[in-house]
Structures are given as structure tokens and as C-alpha cells.
Amino acid sequence: MNDLTIQYMTDFYSYDMCIQKSNLQNFMFNIGYIIFISTNILAYVYSTI
């Protein structure tokens, strides 16, 4: 394996890790948003009872 191939592979790997990291952050943000919305709905329903 020459240096260029190794460089390409490391670049690809770090790019892939970057994508996975951002996907995880988006996923966590979405989960947090859903929990936030559902707690607001529950609080509203609870207050109307």
C-alpha cells in the first residue's frame, strides 16, 4: 500500500466518523425535542383536568 492510498483511507474514515457523529447529534436532538413537546402536551392536558 502506498502513502496516497493510506491517506485516502484515513480521510474517508474520518469523513465517515464525522457523518456518524452528526447523525448521532441530530438523533439526540430529535429525541430531546420529542420529549420536550410531549412533556408540554402532558402539562397542558394535566392543567385542563
Backbone as a ProteinNet text record, in pm:
[ID]
protein_1_A
[PRIMARY]
MNDLTIQYMTDFYSYDMCIQKSNLQNFMFNIGYIIFISTNILAYVYSTI
[TERTIARY]
85.7	0	88.9	61.4	141.2	79.7	150.2	107.4	-24.5	-44.8	-165.4	-290.7	-280.8	-394.5	-426.5	-322.3	-339.2	-403.2	-355.1	-409.3	-557.4	-590.7	-729.4	-818.2	-768.1	-845.2	-868.2	-766.2	-781.5	-877.1	-868.8	-961.1	-1104.1	-1122.4	-1255.6	-1310	-1223.3	-1263	-1304.7	-1224.9	-1257.1	-1384.1	-1403.4	-1525.3	-1646.2	-1631.5	-1738	-1771.4	-1670	-1690.6	-1762.6	-1728.2	-1789.4	-1938.6	-1973.3	-2112.7	-2188.6	-2128.8	-2194.1	-2215.8	-2116.8	-2125.8	-2240.3	-2250.3	-2356.2	-2493.3	-2500.1	-2625.5	-2668	-2571.2	-2599.6	-2647.6	-2583.1	-2623.2	-2764.7	-2795	-2929.3	-3031.8	-2996.4	-3084.9	-3113.1	-3008.1	-3022.8	-3106.7	-3084.3	-3160.5	-3308.5	-3336.3	-3474.7	-3543.5	-3473.9	-3528.7	-3560.2	-3466.8	-3486.9	-3605.3	-3620.2	-3729.8	-3864.1	-3868.2	-3991	-4030.3	-3931.4	-3958	-4009.3	-3946.6	-3987	-4132.6	-4167.9	-4304.2	-4404.5	-4371.2	-4464.8	-4485	-4380.3	-4397.4	-4485.1	-4471.2	-4557.1	-4702.8	-4725.9	-4862.2	-4919.1	-4838.5	-4882.6	-4914.1	-4830.9	-4854.2	-4983.2	-5008	-5130.3	-5253.2	-5245.9	-5357.8	-5383.2	-5274.6	-5285.2	-5347.3	-5314.2	-5366	-5514.3	-5561.2	-5702.6	-5793.3	-5735	-5817	-5864.1
-121.1	0	125.5	214.4	337.9	443.9	552.2	656.5	721.2	734.6	800.4	720.3	588.5	501.5	511.9	509.4	521.1	656.3	762	895.8	900.8	840.5	837.6	762.8	649	567.9	641	708.7	782.2	900.1	966.5	1076.3	1025.3	912.6	853.7	812.6	752.3	706.3	823.7	930.7	1047.2	1115.6	1115.9	1172.8	1090.9	958.1	867.4	886.8	901.3	923.7	1056.6	1154.6	1286.8	1276.4	1203.3	1182.4	1111.5	1003.6	927.7	1014.4	1097.6	1184.7	1284.8	1345.6	1443.7	1376.1	1253.6	1178.3	1150.4	1114.1	1087.6	1213.7	1326.6	1454.4	1492.5	1474.4	1502.9	1412.8	1284.8	1187.5	1227.2	1261.4	1302.4	1429.4	1523.1	1647.2	1619.9	1530.3	1494.8	1429.3	1338.2	1271.7	1375.3	1466.4	1571.9	1660.3	1690.4	1774.4	1704.5	1574.9	1495.9	1491.3	1468.7	1465.2	1600.9	1707.8	1844.3	1870.4	1835.3	1855.3	1772.1	1644.1	1556.2	1598.9	1650.3	1699	1824.4	1908.8	2026.7	1986.6	1888	1838.3	1777.3	1696.7	1635.2	1740.8	1843.6	1951.9	2025.9	2046.6	2114.6	2030.4	1902.4	1810.8	1803.8	1796	1787.2	1914.1	2028.8	2155.7	2174.6	2108.9	2123.9	2032.1	1927	1833.8	1902.6
0	0	0	-91	-93.4	-2.1	18.7	112.6	72.2	-58	-108.8	-71.9	-85.7	-50.9	96.9	180.2	325.6	359.9	295.1	316.7	279.1	165	118.6	217.2	266.7	361	492.8	542.5	669	651.6	536.5	506.3	500.3	432.1	418.4	554.6	636.6	770.2	858	856.9	940.1	890.6	758.4	699.6	743	738.7	779.5	927.1	1010	1153.2	1176.6	1097.5	1106.5	1076.5	971.2	932	1043.9	1096.1	1203.3	1326.4	1358.3	1474.9	1458.2	1339.5	1315.9	1315.2	1262.6	1265.2	1408.4	1492.4	1633.3	1702.2	1674.5	1734.2	1690.5	1562.4	1511.6	1577.4	1593.6	1657.3	1801.7	1874.7	2014.7	2024.9	1932.8	1931.5	1905.7	1809.3	1778	1896.2	1963.7	2082.2	2190.3	2213	2311.6	2276.7	2148.1	2101.4	2121.4	2089.5	2106.7	2254.2	2341.4	2486.1	2533.8	2484.3	2520.3	2480.7	2356.8	2306.6	2386.7	2409.4	2479.6	2625.2	2689.4	2827.1	2829.4	2727.2	2717.4	2697.6	2613.7	2588.9	2717.5	2786.3	2911.9	3016.4	3025.6	3121.3	3087.5	2959	2914.5	2947.7	2917.4	2946	3097.2	3173	3319	3377.4	3317.7	3368.5	3335.8	3230.1	3191.8	3272.1	3333.3	3413.2	3541.6
[MASK]
+++++++++++++++++++++++++++++++++++++++++++++++++

